[in-house]
Amino acid sequence: MRQRIIALLKFCIVLVFGLGLPVQAVVPVTKVASGLIVPDGVITGWPRELFADFGPTDAGNSWAISYDDIFLHLAVIVRDTTPEFSDTTSKTSLRNDAVQVYLHTDQAKLGWAVTCWGQTRQTVILPLFSDSIDTRWVIARLAPGPEGYTLELSIARSALGLANNQLKSFSLQLVILDLTNGLIRQVFTINNRLTEWQNPEHFLRFSLK
């Protein structure tokens, strides 16, 4: 009987890898002190050990995730010497560099594109689907710099159903869109799945500690 169970487990593992099905390891998210992280586009409040590569190592992008008593925090550092943030013609079509954020829980989901516009570099959040949670639940700041830009988002845990004594797990995908003359030149994702970034089955799984 034991040998049959072992054989079945081996078969399942081979099947998963053979069919290319996603293996969902759940990654714990580190809690930080409330007030440590302020979404102002300056990442000095983030512990450096929380950051990981965003896409290939040689791209120079990185990202981090954490949470406190109120918010789920995200940070993205993008290396891009030719940023495009000049298109202010439409609030429904995106022709600027941007970071797309997809986050699903059992109670809520969001899909936002975050960019900035105009000479004042105003941060703009564009919903990517109609039933995404209201952007008023998020504080975001995208700050361009000489070698790229940084993005910080703080999303209210209560809006996601991730407040205390509620859900603990969620699915996440982050996407960097790098445009040239209004056309996509490069795409980076946190799990390097370039063709599946909008498929929830291929989002990464996380859990609050």
Secondary structure, 3 states (H helix, E strand, C coil): CHHHHHHHHHHHHHHHHHHCCCCCCEEEEEECCCCCCCCCCCHHHCCHHHCEECCCHHHCCEEEEEECCCEEEEEEEEECCCCCCCCCCCCCCCCCCEEEEEEECCCCEEEEEEEEECCCCEEEEEECCCCCCCHHHEEEEEEEECCEEEEEEEEEHHHHCCCCCCCCEEEEEEEEEEEECCEEEEEEECCCCCCCCCCHHHCEEEEEC
